[in-house]
């Protein structure tokens, strides 16, 4: 829930936008539910889908099968 930068970006979203797979895994292990992390009306899962990167989508939500 912590927000950073002038844009008030959720800290948990930073590894997603930077494609830092190790940090995404660490955040998930710490209890982050990327389906609940929201920024500008989109979830982190939506952000991963928008990127069009299946590896990123699976890192954010291992249960996802497709973009």
C-alpha positions in Angstrom: 0.0 0.0 0.0 3.0 2.3 0.2 3.1 5.0 -2.5 6.3 6.6 -3.8 7.3 9.3 -6.3 5.3 12.3 -7.3 3.0 10.0 -9.3 2.2 8.1 -6.0 3.1 4.7 -7.6 2.6 1.6 -5.4 6.0 0.3 -4.3 4.8 -3.2 -5.3 4.3 -2.1 -8.9 7.9 -1.0 -9.4 9.3 -4.5 -10.0 6.5 -5.1 -12.6 7.2 -2.0 -14.6 11.0 -2.6 -14.5 10.5 -6.4 -15.3 12.5 -7.4 -12.2 11.4 -11.0 -11.9 13.4 -11.7 -8.7 11.8 -8.7 -7.0 8.3 -9.8 -8.2 8.9 -13.2 -6.7 10.1 -11.7 -3.4 7.1 -9.4 -3.2 4.7 -12.3 -3.9 6.4 -14.4 -1.2 6.0 -11.4 1.2 2.2 -11.6 0.5 1.7 -9.1 -2.3 -1.4 -10.0 -4.3 -0.8 -8.4 -7.7 -4.4 -8.7 -8.6 -5.1 -6.1 -5.9 -2.2 -3.6 -6.5 -3.8 -0.7 -8.4 -2.4 2.3 -10.2 -4.4 4.7 -12.3 -7.4 2.3 -12.5 -5.3 -0.7 -13.5 -4.1 -3.7 -11.5 -0.5 -4.9 -11.7 -1.9 -7.9 -13.6 -3.4 -5.5 -16.2 -0.1 -3.7 -16.5 1.7 -7.1 -17.2 -1.0 -8.0 -19.8 -0.6 -4.6 -21.5 3.2 -5.2 -21.8 2.4 -8.3 -23.9 5.1 -10.3 -22.1 3.9 -13.8 -21.1 6.9 -14.3 -18.8 6.1 -11.1 -16.9 2.4 -12.1 -16.7 3.3 -15.5 -15.3 5.7 -13.9 -12.8 2.9 -11.5 -11.6 0.3 -14.3 -11.6 1.6 -17.8 -11.9 -2.0 -19.0 -12.5 -2.4 -16.9 -15.7 -2.3 -18.9 -18.9 -2.5 -16.2 -21.5 -2.2 -12.5 -22.2 
